[in-house]
Amino acid sequence: MPMPLPLLLSMTFRLFTDRLHARLAEEGHPEIRPAHGYAISRLVVTDGQTAVDLAAYLGVTKQGAAHLTRELETWGYATRTRHPTDGRAQLIVATARGRALVARVAEIWAEEESRMPELDTVRAALRSYVDDNGDGRTPMRPVW
């Protein structure tokens, strides 16, 4: 009996993620965990977020988002600035170091994917499945 596809996909994701974080640690980013990746990617893609918006995106409490944000700030991946339209809010934005990290992660993902030449066929089949069966509500998020 073949391994169920969801389990195989989960195992593959875990392997990719573990390899990514091992490489990041070797390259000087040992503190980064997947939760940081979701947060910093969102900051890069959106050119900044309020803590409330970031918490909603991540599906965590405001306190959880504040904790992640403080860590990212401490490590130099993010900073706070005045919100351009709301004088009461602060905008959390990625620093040059944060943007470089996101770019490096994309390079590492591509390197890992290049190790599987048949991946284009798998990707096309999975994309077709999602397009044909998805409800349009599941957001596609940068994941690492």
The first five atom37 places (N, CA, C, CB, O) and aatype in JSON, in Angstrom:
{
  "aatype": [12, 14, 12, 14, 10, 14, 10, 10, 10, 15, 12, 16, 13, 1, 10, 13, 16, 3, 1, 10, 8, 0, 1, 10, 0, 6, 6, 7, 8, 14, 6, 9, 1, 14, 0, 8, 7, 18, 0, 9, 15, 1, 10, 19, 19, 16, 3, 7, 5, 16, 0, 19, 3, 10, 0, 0, 18, 10, 7, 19, 16, 11, 5, 7, 0, 0, 8, 10, 16, 1, 6, 10, 6, 16, 17, 7, 18, 0, 16, 1, 16, 1, 8, 14, 16, 3, 7, 1, 0, 5, 10, 9, 19, 0, 16, 0, 1, 7, 1, 0, 10, 19, 0, 1, 19, 0, 6, 9, 17, 0, 6, 6, 6, 15, 1, 12, 14, 6, 10, 3, 16, 19, 1, 0, 0, 10, 1, 15, 18, 19, 3, 3, 2, 7, 3, 7, 1, 16, 14, 12, 1, 14, 19, 17],
  "atom_mask": [
    [1, 1, 1, 1, 1],
    [1, 1, 1, 1, 1],
    [1, 1, 1, 1, 1],
    [1, 1, 1, 1, 1],
    [1, 1, 1, 1, 1],
    [1, 1, 1, 1, 1],
    [1, 1, 1, 1, 1],
    [1, 1, 1, 1, 1],
    [1, 1, 1, 1, 1],
    [1, 1, 1, 1, 1],
    [1, 1, 1, 1, 1],
    [1, 1, 1, 1, 1],
    [1, 1, 1, 1, 1],
    [1, 1, 1, 1, 1],
    [1, 1, 1, 1, 1],
    [1, 1, 1, 1, 1],
    [1, 1, 1, 1, 1],
    [1, 1, 1, 1, 1],
    [1, 1, 1, 1, 1],
    [1, 1, 1, 1, 1],
    [1, 1, 1, 1, 1],
    [1, 1, 1, 1, 1],
    [1, 1, 1, 1, 1],
    [1, 1, 1, 1, 1],
    [1, 1, 1, 1, 1],
    [1, 1, 1, 1, 1],
    [1, 1, 1, 1, 1],
    [1, 1, 1, 0, 1],
    [1, 1, 1, 1, 1],
    [1, 1, 1, 1, 1],
    [1, 1, 1, 1, 1],
    [1, 1, 1, 1, 1],
    [1, 1, 1, 1, 1],
    [1, 1, 1, 1, 1],
    [1, 1, 1, 1, 1],
    [1, 1, 1, 1, 1],
    [1, 1, 1, 0, 1],
    [1, 1, 1, 1, 1],
    [1, 1, 1, 1, 1],
    [1, 1, 1, 1, 1],
    [1, 1, 1, 1, 1],
    [1, 1, 1, 1, 1],
    [1, 1, 1, 1, 1],
    [1, 1, 1, 1, 1],
    [1, 1, 1, 1, 1],
    [1, 1, 1, 1, 1],
    [1, 1, 1, 1, 1],
    [1, 1, 1, 0, 1],
    [1, 1, 1, 1, 1],
    [1, 1, 1, 1, 1],
    [1, 1, 1, 1, 1],
    [1, 1, 1, 1, 1],
    [1, 1, 1, 1, 1],
    [1, 1, 1, 1, 1],
    [1, 1, 1, 1, 1],
    [1, 1, 1, 1, 1],
    [1, 1, 1, 1, 1],
    [1, 1, 1, 1, 1],
    [1, 1, 1, 0, 1],
    [1, 1, 1, 1, 1],
    [1, 1, 1, 1, 1],
    [1, 1, 1, 1, 1],
    [1, 1, 1, 1, 1],
    [1, 1, 1, 0, 1],
    [1, 1, 1, 1, 1],
    [1, 1, 1, 1, 1],
    [1, 1, 1, 1, 1],
    [1, 1, 1, 1, 1],
    [1, 1, 1, 1, 1],
    [1, 1, 1, 1, 1],
    [1, 1, 1, 1, 1],
    [1, 1, 1, 1, 1],
    [1, 1, 1, 1, 1],
    [1, 1, 1, 1, 1],
    [1, 1, 1, 1, 1],
    [1, 1, 1, 0, 1],
    [1, 1, 1, 1, 1],
    [1, 1, 1, 1, 1],
    [1, 1, 1, 1, 1],
    [1, 1, 1, 1, 1],
    [1, 1, 1, 1, 1],
    [1, 1, 1, 1, 1],
    [1, 1, 1, 1, 1],
    [1, 1, 1, 1, 1],
    [1, 1, 1, 1, 1],
    [1, 1, 1, 1, 1],
    [1, 1, 1, 0, 1],
    [1, 1, 1, 1, 1],
    [1, 1, 1, 1, 1],
    [1, 1, 1, 1, 1],
    [1, 1, 1, 1, 1],
    [1, 1, 1, 1, 1],
    [1, 1, 1, 1, 1],
    [1, 1, 1, 1, 1],
    [1, 1, 1, 1, 1],
    [1, 1, 1, 1, 1],
    [1, 1, 1, 1, 1],
    [1, 1, 1, 0, 1],
    [1, 1, 1, 1, 1],
    [1, 1, 1, 1, 1],
    [1, 1, 1, 1, 1],
    [1, 1, 1, 1, 1],
    [1, 1, 1, 1, 1],
    [1, 1, 1, 1, 1],
    [1, 1, 1, 1, 1],
    [1, 1, 1, 1, 1],
    [1, 1, 1, 1, 1],
    [1, 1, 1, 1, 1],
    [1, 1, 1, 1, 1],
    [1, 1, 1, 1, 1],
    [1, 1, 1, 1, 1],
    [1, 1, 1, 1, 1],
    [1, 1, 1, 1, 1],
    [1, 1, 1, 1, 1],
    [1, 1, 1, 1, 1],
    [1, 1, 1, 1, 1],
    [1, 1, 1, 1, 1],
    [1, 1, 1, 1, 1],
    [1, 1, 1, 1, 1],
    [1, 1, 1, 1, 1],
    [1, 1, 1, 1, 1],
    [1, 1, 1, 1, 1],
    [1, 1, 1, 1, 1],
    [1, 1, 1, 1, 1],
    [1, 1, 1, 1, 1],
    [1, 1, 1, 1, 1],
    [1, 1, 1, 1, 1],
    [1, 1, 1, 1, 1],
    [1, 1, 1, 1, 1],
    [1, 1, 1, 1, 1],
    [1, 1, 1, 1, 1],
    [1, 1, 1, 1, 1],
    [1, 1, 1, 1, 1],
    [1, 1, 1, 0, 1],
    [1, 1, 1, 1, 1],
    [1, 1, 1, 0, 1],
    [1, 1, 1, 1, 1],
    [1, 1, 1, 1, 1],
    [1, 1, 1, 1, 1],
    [1, 1, 1, 1, 1],
    [1, 1, 1, 1, 1],
    [1, 1, 1, 1, 1],
    [1, 1, 1, 1, 1],
    [1, 1, 1, 1, 1]
  ],
  "atom_positions": [
    [[0.84, -1.17, 0.0], [0.0, 0.0, 0.0], [0.89, 1.25, 0.0], [-0.96, -0.01, 1.22], [1.78, 1.36, 0.84]],
    [[0.66, 2.17, -0.93], [1.49, 3.38, -0.97], [1.22, 4.29, 0.23], [1.26, 4.14, -2.28], [0.13, 4.26, 0.81]],
    [[2.22, 5.08, 0.57], [2.06, 6.03, 1.67], [1.01, 7.07, 1.29], [3.42, 6.72, 2.02], [1.03, 7.57, 0.16]],
    [[0.1, 7.41, 2.19], [-0.91, 8.44, 1.88], [-0.24, 9.77, 1.52], [-1.86, 8.63, 3.09], [0.71, 10.2, 2.19]],
    [[-0.73, 10.41, 0.48], [-0.13, 11.64, -0.02], [-0.04, 12.73, 1.04], [-0.92, 12.14, -1.19], [1.01, 13.37, 1.14]],
    [[-1.08, 12.99, 1.84], [-0.93, 14.04, 2.85], [0.24, 13.79, 3.81], [-2.21, 14.18, 3.65], [0.94, 14.72, 4.2]],
    [[0.45, 12.54, 4.18], [1.57, 12.21, 5.07], [2.9, 12.44, 4.35], [1.46, 10.74, 5.55], [3.83, 13.0, 4.93]],
    [[2.99, 12.01, 3.11], [4.22, 12.21, 2.35], [4.51, 13.7, 2.15], [4.12, 11.51, 0.99], [5.66, 14.12, 2.26]],
    [[3.48, 14.49, 1.86], [3.66, 15.94, 1.72], [4.13, 16.56, 3.04], [2.36, 16.6, 1.25], [5.01, 17.41, 3.04]],
    [[3.54, 16.13, 4.13], [3.93, 16.64, 5.44], [5.38, 16.29, 5.75], [3.01, 16.08, 6.52], [6.13, 17.13, 6.25]],
    [[5.78, 15.08, 5.47], [7.15, 14.65, 5.72], [8.13, 15.44, 4.85], [7.3, 13.15, 5.45], [9.2, 15.82, 5.3]],
    [[7.74, 15.69, 3.6], [8.58, 16.46, 2.69], [8.73, 17.89, 3.19], [7.98, 16.45, 1.26], [9.83, 18.44, 3.2]],
    [[7.62, 18.49, 3.61], [7.67, 19.85, 4.14], [8.58, 19.91, 5.35], [6.26, 20.34, 4.51], [9.38, 20.83, 5.48]],
    [[8.46, 18.95, 6.23], [9.3, 18.93, 7.43], [10.77, 18.81, 7.06], [8.89, 17.78, 8.35], [11.61, 19.51, 7.64]],
    [[11.08, 17.96, 6.12], [12.47, 17.78, 5.69], [13.0, 19.08, 5.07], [12.58, 16.63, 4.67], [14.1, 19.52, 5.41]],
    [[12.22, 19.7, 4.17], [12.63, 20.96, 3.57], [12.87, 22.01, 4.66], [11.57, 21.46, 2.56], [13.88, 22.71, 4.63]],
    [[11.94, 22.12, 5.6], [12.04, 23.13, 6.65], [13.25, 22.88, 7.55], [10.76, 23.14, 7.48], [13.97, 23.82, 7.89]],
    [[13.47, 21.63, 7.93], [14.62, 21.31, 8.77], [15.93, 21.63, 8.05], [14.58, 19.84, 9.18], [16.86, 22.16, 8.66]],
    [[16.01, 21.3, 6.77], [17.22, 21.59, 6.0], [17.42, 23.1, 5.86], [17.14, 20.93, 4.6], [18.55, 23.6, 5.96]],
    [[16.33, 23.82, 5.64], [16.41, 25.28, 5.54], [16.97, 25.87, 6.82], [15.03, 25.86, 5.24], [17.9, 26.68, 6.78]],
    [[16.41, 25.48, 7.96], [16.84, 26.07, 9.22], [18.26, 25.66, 9.6], [15.88, 25.67, 10.32], [18.96, 26.43, 10.25]],
    [[18.68, 24.48, 9.21], [20.07, 24.08, 9.44], [21.0, 24.98, 8.63], [20.29, 22.59, 9.06], [22.04, 25.41, 9.12]],
    [[20.64, 25.25, 7.39], [21.47, 26.13, 6.56], [21.47, 27.55, 7.08], [20.99, 26.1, 5.1], [22.51, 28.21, 7.09]],
    [[20.3, 28.04, 7.5], [20.24, 29.39, 8.06], [21.13, 29.5, 9.29], [18.79, 29.76, 8.41], [21.83, 30.5, 9.47]],
    [[21.1, 28.49, 10.14], [21.95, 28.5, 11.34], [23.42, 28.55, 10.95], [21.66, 27.27, 12.21], [24.2, 29.3, 11.54]],
    [[23.82, 27.76, 9.96], [25.21, 27.75, 9.49], [25.62, 29.1, 8.93], [25.4, 26.67, 8.42], [26.79, 29.49, 9.0]],
    [[24.65, 29.83, 8.37], [24.93, 31.11, 7.72], [24.74, 32.31, 8.66], [24.04, 31.27, 6.5], [24.74, 33.46, 8.2]],
    [[24.58, 32.06, 9.95], [24.53, 33.16, 10.9], [23.16, 33.56, 11.38], [0.0, 0.0, 0.0], [23.0, 34.65, 11.93]],
    [[22.16, 32.72, 11.18], [20.8, 33.01, 11.63], [20.25, 31.86, 12.5], [19.88, 33.25, 10.41], [19.19, 31.32, 12.19]],
    [[20.95, 31.5, 13.57], [20.52, 30.34, 14.36], [19.23, 30.55, 15.13], [21.6, 29.96, 15.32], [18.58, 29.58, 15.53]],
    [[18.85, 31.79, 15.35], [17.67, 32.08, 16.15], [16.36, 31.96, 15.39], [17.78, 33.46, 16.72], [15.3, 31.87, 16.0]],
    [[16.41, 31.95, 14.09], [15.19, 31.97, 13.28], [14.46, 30.63, 13.34], [15.52, 32.32, 11.82], [15.05, 29.57, 13.12]],
    [[13.16, 30.72, 13.65], [12.27, 29.55, 13.67], [11.18, 29.78, 12.61], [11.64, 29.32, 15.11], [11.06, 30.89, 12.1]],
    [[10.4, 28.76, 12.29], [9.34, 28.94, 11.3], [8.4, 30.11, 11.59], [8.55, 27.69, 11.19], [8.0, 30.82, 10.67]],
    [[8.03, 30.32, 12.84], [7.12, 31.42, 13.16], [7.73, 32.76, 12.75], [6.8, 31.44, 14.66], [7.02, 33.65, 12.29]],
    [[9.04, 32.91, 12.93], [9.69, 34.14, 12.5], [9.61, 34.28, 10.99], [11.17, 34.17, 12.97], [9.45, 35.38, 10.46]],
    [[9.73, 33.16, 10.3], [9.67, 33.19, 8.84], [8.33, 33.69, 8.34], [0.0, 0.0, 0.0], [8.28, 34.52, 7.42]],
    [[7.25, 33.2, 8.93], [5.92, 33.68, 8.53], [5.81, 35.19, 8.76], [4.82, 32.94, 9.32], [5.29, 35.91, 7.91]],
    [[6.3, 35.64, 9.9], [6.17, 37.06, 10.25], [7.02, 37.94, 9.34], [6.58, 37.29, 11.71], [6.52, 38.91, 8.77]],
    [[8.3, 37.62, 9.19], [9.18, 38.48, 8.4], [8.78, 38.46, 6.93], [10.64, 38.05, 8.55], [8.89, 39.48, 6.25]],
    [[8.33, 37.32, 6.43], [7.86, 37.27, 5.05], [6.68, 38.2, 4.84], [7.46, 35.83, 4.67], [6.59, 38.9, 3.83]],
    [[5.77, 38.21, 5.79], [4.6, 39.09, 5.7], [5.02, 40.56, 5.71], [3.62, 38.82, 6.86], [4.47, 41.37, 4.97]],
    [[5.99, 40.89, 6.54], [6.46, 42.27, 6.59], [7.09, 42.7, 5.27], [7.46, 42.45, 7.72], [6.93, 43.84, 4.84]],
    [[7.8, 41.79, 4.63], [8.44, 42.1, 3.35], [7.38, 42.24, 2.25], [9.46, 41.01, 2.97], [7.41, 43.21, 1.48]],
    [[6.46, 41.3, 2.18], [5.45, 41.3, 1.12], [4.54, 42.51, 1.2], [4.62, 40.03, 1.2], [4.12, 43.04, 0.17]],
    [[4.24, 42.97, 2.41], [3.27, 44.06, 2.58], [3.92, 45.41, 2.84], [2.35, 43.73, 3.71], [3.22, 46.4, 3.0]],
    [[5.24, 45.46, 2.89], [5.94, 46.7, 3.25], [5.56, 47.18, 4.65], [5.64, 47.8, 2.23], [5.57, 48.38, 4.91]],
    [[5.24, 46.27, 5.53], [4.96, 46.59, 6.92], [3.55, 46.26, 7.34], [0.0, 0.0, 0.0], [2.62, 46.2, 6.52]],
    [[3.4, 46.04, 8.64], [2.12, 45.68, 9.24], [2.03, 46.31, 10.62], [1.94, 44.12, 9.31], [3.05, 46.56, 11.27]],
    [[0.81, 46.55, 11.07], [0.63, 46.88, 12.49], [0.69, 45.56, 13.25], [-0.74, 47.65, 12.75], [0.54, 44.49, 12.67]],
    [[0.9, 45.65, 14.55], [0.93, 44.44, 15.38], [-0.41, 43.72, 15.32], [1.28, 44.79, 16.84], [-0.46, 42.49, 15.31]],
    [[-1.5, 44.48, 15.28], [-2.84, 43.87, 15.21], [-3.0, 43.11, 13.9], [-3.94, 44.96, 15.35], [-3.49, 41.98, 13.9]],
    [[-2.6, 43.72, 12.79], [-2.72, 43.06, 11.49], [-1.82, 41.83, 11.4], [-2.38, 44.04, 10.36], [-2.22, 40.8, 10.85]],
    [[-0.62, 41.94, 11.93], [0.3, 40.81, 11.91], [-0.24, 39.65, 12.74], [1.69, 41.23, 12.43], [-0.15, 38.5, 12.34]],
    [[-0.81, 39.97, 13.91], [-1.4, 38.93, 14.75], [-2.53, 38.22, 14.02], [-1.92, 39.53, 16.07], [-2.62, 36.99, 14.06]],
    [[-3.39, 38.98, 13.35], [-4.51, 38.38, 12.61], [-3.99, 37.48, 11.49], [-5.44, 39.47, 12.04], [-4.51, 36.39, 11.29]],
    [[-2.99, 37.94, 10.78], [-2.43, 37.14, 9.69], [-1.82, 35.84, 10.2], [-1.36, 37.95, 8.95], [-2.02, 34.78, 9.61]],
    [[-1.09, 35.93, 11.3], [-0.42, 34.75, 11.85], [-1.35, 33.82, 12.61], [0.69, 35.17, 12.75], [-1.01, 32.67, 12.87]],
    [[-2.54, 34.33, 12.97], [-3.48, 33.53, 13.74], [-3.03, 33.37, 15.18], [0.0, 0.0, 0.0], [-3.26, 32.33, 15.8]],
    [[-2.4, 34.41, 15.71], [-1.94, 34.39, 17.1], [-2.53, 35.6, 17.83], [-0.37, 34.39, 17.18], [-3.13, 36.48, 17.21]],
    [[-2.34, 35.63, 19.12], [-2.8, 36.78, 19.9], [-1.9, 37.99, 19.61], [-2.8, 36.45, 21.43], [-0.81, 37.86, 19.05]],
    [[-2.38, 39.16, 20.01], [-1.56, 40.36, 19.87], [-0.28, 40.22, 20.68], [-2.34, 41.62, 20.32], [0.78, 40.69, 20.27]],
    [[-0.39, 39.56, 21.84], [0.79, 39.35, 22.68], [1.8, 38.44, 21.97], [0.38, 38.75, 24.03], [3.01, 38.67, 22.04]],
    [[1.29, 37.42, 21.3], [2.17, 36.52, 20.55], [2.89, 37.24, 19.43], [0.0, 0.0, 0.0], [4.08, 37.06, 19.22]],
    [[2.14, 38.07, 18.7], [2.75, 38.85, 17.62], [3.76, 39.84, 18.18], [1.67, 39.59, 16.8], [4.81, 40.06, 17.58]],
    [[3.44, 40.44, 19.32], [4.36, 41.4, 19.95], [5.66, 40.7, 20.35], [3.7, 42.06, 21.19], [6.74, 41.26, 20.2]],
    [[5.55, 39.47, 20.85], [6.74, 38.71, 21.24], [7.62, 38.43, 20.02], [6.33, 37.37, 21.92], [8.83, 38.66, 20.06]],
    [[7.01, 37.95, 18.93], [7.77, 37.7, 17.71], [8.41, 38.97, 17.19], [6.87, 37.09, 16.63], [9.57, 38.97, 16.76]],
    [[7.65, 40.06, 17.22], [8.15, 41.33, 16.73], [9.35, 41.8, 17.55], [7.04, 42.39, 16.76], [10.34, 42.27, 16.99]],
    [[9.26, 41.68, 18.86], [10.39, 42.08, 19.72], [11.64, 41.27, 19.39], [10.03, 41.9, 21.21], [12.74, 41.81, 19.34]],
    [[11.45, 39.97, 19.17], [12.61, 39.14, 18.8], [13.2, 39.6, 17.47], [12.21, 37.65, 18.72], [14.41, 39.76, 17.35]],
    [[12.34, 39.81, 16.48], [12.83, 40.25, 15.16], [13.54, 41.6, 15.26], [11.66, 40.34, 14.17], [14.54, 41.83, 14.58]],
    [[13.03, 42.48, 16.1], [13.69, 43.77, 16.3], [15.04, 43.61, 17.0], [12.78, 44.71, 17.13], [16.03, 44.21, 16.59]],
    [[15.07, 42.8, 18.03], [16.31, 42.57, 18.78], [17.4, 42.02, 17.88], [16.06, 41.6, 19.94], [18.57, 42.4, 18.02]],
    [[17.04, 41.15, 16.96], [18.01, 40.52, 16.06], [18.29, 41.33, 14.8], [17.52, 39.15, 15.67], [19.13, 40.94, 13.98]],
    [[17.6, 42.45, 14.65], [17.87, 43.34, 13.51], [17.12, 43.02, 12.23], [0.0, 0.0, 0.0], [17.49, 43.53, 11.17]],
    [[16.08, 42.19, 12.3], [15.31, 41.84, 11.11], [14.12, 42.77, 10.87], [14.82, 40.42, 11.22], [13.59, 42.82, 9.76]],
    [[13.7, 43.49, 11.89], [12.54, 44.37, 11.77], [12.75, 45.6, 12.66], [11.23, 43.62, 12.16], [13.58, 45.6, 13.57]],
    [[11.97, 46.62, 12.37], [11.98, 47.83, 13.17], [10.59, 48.43, 13.17], [13.03, 48.86, 12.64], [9.74, 48.06, 12.36]],
    [[10.37, 49.34, 14.08], [9.07, 50.02, 14.14], [9.23, 51.43, 13.59], [8.52, 50.06, 15.6], [10.28, 52.06, 13.73]],
    [[8.17, 51.91, 12.97], [8.15, 53.26, 12.45], [6.75, 53.83, 12.61], [8.6, 53.3, 10.96], [5.81, 53.09, 12.91]],
    [[6.6, 55.1, 12.42], [5.28, 55.73, 12.53], [4.4, 55.22, 11.39], [5.39, 57.28, 12.49], [4.84, 55.08, 10.26]],
    [[3.16, 54.96, 11.72], [2.19, 54.56, 10.71], [1.89, 55.78, 9.84], [0.87, 53.99, 11.37], [1.71, 56.87, 10.38]],
    [[1.84, 55.63, 8.53], [1.67, 56.79, 7.65], [0.29, 57.46, 7.74], [1.91, 56.37, 6.24], [0.16, 58.63, 7.41]],
    [[-0.73, 56.73, 8.18], [-2.08, 57.31, 8.21], [-2.75, 57.27, 9.58], [-2.95, 56.61, 7.24], [-3.76, 57.94, 9.78]],
    [[-2.2, 56.51, 10.51], [-2.8, 56.39, 11.85], [-1.78, 56.82, 12.89], [-3.29, 54.92, 12.12], [-0.84, 56.08, 13.19]],
    [[-1.95, 58.01, 13.43], [-1.01, 58.54, 14.38], [-0.88, 57.75, 15.66], [0.0, 0.0, 0.0], [0.11, 57.9, 16.38]],
    [[-1.86, 56.91, 15.97], [-1.82, 56.11, 17.19], [-1.08, 54.8, 17.0], [-3.23, 55.83, 17.67], [-0.68, 54.17, 17.98]],
    [[-0.9, 54.37, 15.77], [-0.33, 53.04, 15.5], [1.12, 53.14, 15.05], [-1.16, 52.31, 14.42], [1.56, 54.18, 14.55]],
    [[1.82, 52.05, 15.24], [3.17, 51.92, 14.71], [3.15, 50.85, 13.64], [4.19, 51.58, 15.84], [2.38, 49.89, 13.71]],
    [[4.0, 51.02, 12.67], [4.14, 50.05, 11.59], [5.42, 49.26, 11.84], [4.16, 50.74, 10.19], [6.47, 49.83, 12.11]],
    [[5.32, 47.96, 11.74], [6.48, 47.09, 11.88], [6.95, 46.79, 10.46], [6.14, 45.75, 12.69], [6.17, 46.29, 9.64]],
    [[8.19, 47.09, 10.16], [8.72, 46.92, 8.81], [9.99, 46.08, 8.85], [8.98, 48.28, 8.15], [10.71, 46.06, 9.85]],
    [[10.24, 45.4, 7.77], [11.47, 44.62, 7.65], [12.64, 45.56, 7.4], [11.36, 43.57, 6.5], [12.52, 46.54, 6.66]],
    [[13.76, 45.27, 8.02], [14.99, 46.02, 7.79], [15.68, 45.43, 6.56], [15.92, 45.98, 9.04], [15.21, 44.45, 5.98]],
    [[16.79, 46.03, 6.18], [17.58, 45.48, 5.08], [18.02, 44.06, 5.41], [18.81, 46.37, 4.79], [18.04, 43.19, 4.53]],
    [[18.36, 43.81, 6.68], [18.75, 42.46, 7.09], [17.58, 41.49, 6.95], [19.27, 42.46, 8.55], [17.76, 40.35, 6.51]],
    [[16.37, 41.93, 7.31], [15.19, 41.09, 7.17], [14.88, 40.78, 5.72], [0.0, 0.0, 0.0], [14.56, 39.65, 5.37]],
    [[14.99, 41.79, 4.86], [14.75, 41.57, 3.43], [15.79, 40.63, 2.84], [14.76, 42.92, 2.68], [15.47, 39.78, 2.01]],
    [[17.03, 40.78, 3.26], [18.09, 39.88, 2.78], [17.84, 38.45, 3.22], [19.47, 40.35, 3.28], [18.09, 37.51, 2.47]],
    [[17.34, 38.28, 4.44], [17.03, 36.94, 4.93], [15.94, 36.3, 4.07], [16.58, 37.0, 6.41], [16.07, 35.14, 3.67]],
    [[14.89, 37.04, 3.78], [13.8, 36.49, 2.96], [14.32, 36.12, 1.57], [12.63, 37.52, 2.85], [13.94, 35.09, 1.02]],
    [[15.17, 36.96, 1.0], [15.75, 36.66, -0.31], [16.62, 35.4, -0.24], [16.58, 37.86, -0.82], [16.59, 34.57, -1.14]],
    [[17.39, 35.27, 0.83], [18.24, 34.09, 0.98], [17.42, 32.83, 1.14], [19.18, 34.26, 2.17], [17.78, 31.78, 0.61]],
    [[16.33, 32.92, 1.88], [15.45, 31.76, 2.04], [14.92, 31.32, 0.68], [14.27, 32.1, 3.0], [14.87, 30.12, 0.39]],
    [[14.53, 32.27, -0.16], [14.04, 31.92, -1.51], [15.13, 31.19, -2.3], [13.58, 33.19, -2.28], [14.84, 30.24, -3.02]],
    [[16.37, 31.63, -2.16], [17.48, 30.96, -2.84], [17.67, 29.54, -2.33], [18.77, 31.76, -2.67], [17.88, 28.61, -3.11]],
    [[17.6, 29.38, -1.02], [17.78, 28.04, -0.44], [16.65, 27.12, -0.87], [17.84, 28.11, 1.11], [16.89, 25.97, -1.22]],
    [[15.39, 27.62, -0.85], [14.27, 26.79, -1.32], [14.54, 26.34, -2.75], [12.92, 27.58, -1.24], [14.36, 25.16, -3.07]],
    [[14.97, 27.27, -3.62], [15.22, 26.93, -5.02], [16.32, 25.88, -5.14], [15.6, 28.19, -5.82], [16.23, 24.96, -5.96]],
    [[17.37, 26.01, -4.33], [18.44, 25.02, -4.35], [17.93, 23.65, -3.93], [19.59, 25.45, -3.43], [18.27, 22.64, -4.54]],
    [[17.13, 23.62, -2.88], [16.57, 22.35, -2.42], [15.65, 21.74, -3.49], [15.79, 22.55, -1.11], [15.7, 20.54, -3.75]],
    [[14.82, 22.58, -4.1], [13.91, 22.08, -5.14], [14.68, 21.54, -6.34], [12.97, 23.19, -5.58], [14.23, 20.59, -6.99]],
    [[15.83, 22.14, -6.64], [16.6, 21.7, -7.81], [17.14, 20.28, -7.63], [17.75, 22.66, -8.07], [17.56, 19.65, -8.6]],
    [[17.13, 19.79, -6.41], [17.58, 18.43, -6.14], [16.55, 17.39, -6.58], [17.88, 18.26, -4.66], [16.82, 16.19, -6.57]],
    [[15.35, 17.86, -6.97], [14.27, 16.96, -7.4], [13.82, 17.37, -8.8], [13.06, 17.01, -6.39], [12.9, 18.18, -8.94]],
    [[14.43, 16.83, -9.84], [14.12, 17.26, -11.2], [12.66, 17.0, -11.61], [15.02, 16.55, -12.17], [12.15, 17.69, -12.49]],
    [[12.01, 16.06, -11.01], [10.61, 15.75, -11.35], [9.62, 16.66, -10.64], [10.3, 14.31, -11.01], [8.41, 16.47, -10.76]],
    [[10.11, 17.63, -9.91], [9.25, 18.49, -9.12], [8.27, 19.31, -9.96], [10.09, 19.42, -8.29], [7.16, 19.59, -9.51]],
    [[8.64, 19.7, -11.17], [7.72, 20.47, -12.01], [6.44, 19.7, -12.29], [8.39, 20.85, -13.33], [5.35, 20.28, -12.29]],
    [[6.55, 18.41, -12.52], [5.38, 17.58, -12.76], [4.53, 17.48, -11.5], [5.79, 16.18, -13.23], [3.3, 17.59, -11.57]],
    [[5.17, 17.28, -10.36], [4.45, 17.2, -9.09], [3.77, 18.53, -8.79], [5.41, 16.81, -7.94], [2.6, 18.57, -8.4]],
    [[4.5, 19.63, -8.98], [3.95, 20.96, -8.72], [2.72, 21.21, -9.59], [5.01, 22.05, -8.98], [1.71, 21.71, -9.09]],
    [[2.78, 20.87, -10.86], [1.65, 21.09, -11.77], [0.44, 20.27, -11.33], [2.05, 20.74, -13.22], [-0.69, 20.76, -11.36]],
    [[0.67, 19.03, -10.94], [-0.44, 18.18, -10.49], [-1.08, 18.72, -9.22], [0.04, 16.74, -10.27], [-2.3, 18.75, -9.1]],
    [[-0.27, 19.15, -8.27], [-0.8, 19.69, -7.01], [-1.53, 21.01, -7.26], [0.33, 19.89, -5.99], [-2.59, 21.26, -6.68]],
    [[-0.97, 21.87, -8.11], [-1.62, 23.14, -8.43], [-2.97, 22.9, -9.08], [-0.72, 23.99, -9.36], [-3.94, 23.59, -8.78]],
    [[-3.05, 21.92, -9.97], [-4.3, 21.58, -10.63], [-5.33, 21.1, -9.62], [-4.06, 20.5, -11.7], [-6.5, 21.48, -9.69]],
    [[-4.89, 20.28, -8.68], [-5.8, 19.79, -7.64], [-6.35, 20.95, -6.81], [-5.08, 18.8, -6.73], [-7.56, 21.01, -6.56]],
    [[-5.47, 21.85, -6.4], [-5.91, 23.0, -5.59], [-6.86, 23.88, -6.4], [-4.7, 23.82, -5.11], [-7.9, 24.31, -5.89]],
    [[-6.52, 24.15, -7.64], [-7.36, 25.02, -8.47], [-8.74, 24.4, -8.71], [-6.69, 25.29, -9.82], [-9.74, 25.1, -8.71]],
    [[-8.78, 23.09, -8.9], [-10.04, 22.41, -9.18], [-10.9, 22.17, -7.94], [-9.76, 21.09, -9.85], [-12.12, 22.08, -8.04]],
    [[-10.28, 22.08, -6.79], [-11.01, 21.68, -5.59], [-10.99, 22.69, -4.44], [-10.47, 20.41, -5.1], [-11.73, 22.53, -3.47]],
    [[-10.16, 23.7, -4.54], [-10.06, 24.68, -3.47], [-11.29, 25.56, -3.39], [0.0, 0.0, 0.0], [-12.01, 25.73, -4.37]],
    [[-11.52, 26.1, -2.21], [-12.68, 26.96, -2.01], [-12.32, 28.43, -2.12], [-13.3, 26.68, -0.66], [-13.19, 29.29, -1.94]],
    [[-11.06, 28.74, -2.42], [-10.65, 30.12, -2.56], [-10.42, 30.84, -1.23], [0.0, 0.0, 0.0], [-9.99, 31.99, -1.22]],
    [[-10.7, 30.17, -0.11], [-10.56, 30.81, 1.19], [-9.19, 30.57, 1.81], [-11.63, 30.31, 2.13], [-8.77, 31.33, 2.69]],
    [[-8.48, 29.55, 1.37], [-7.2, 29.24, 1.96], [-6.13, 30.16, 1.37], [-6.84, 27.75, 1.75], [-5.83, 30.06, 0.18]],
    [[-5.55, 31.06, 2.19], [-4.56, 31.98, 1.65], [-3.25, 31.26, 1.36], [-4.31, 33.14, 2.62], [-2.84, 30.35, 2.08]],
    [[-2.63, 31.68, 0.29], [-1.3, 31.16, -0.02], [-0.3, 32.07, 0.68], [-1.03, 31.1, -1.58], [-0.2, 33.25, 0.36]],
    [[0.42, 31.53, 1.64], [1.38, 32.29, 2.42], [2.78, 31.82, 2.11], [1.08, 32.16, 3.92], [3.01, 30.64, 1.86]],
    [[3.72, 32.76, 2.14], [5.1, 32.31, 2.07], [5.37, 31.43, 3.28], [6.11, 33.52, 2.01], [5.06, 31.82, 4.41]],
    [[5.92, 30.27, 3.06], [6.11, 29.33, 4.16], [7.58, 28.93, 4.23], [5.21, 28.08, 3.98], [8.2, 28.59, 3.22]],
    [[8.11, 28.99, 5.43], [9.46, 28.5, 5.69], [9.62, 28.37, 7.13], [10.54, 29.39, 5.11], [10.68, 27.97, 7.6]]
  ]
}
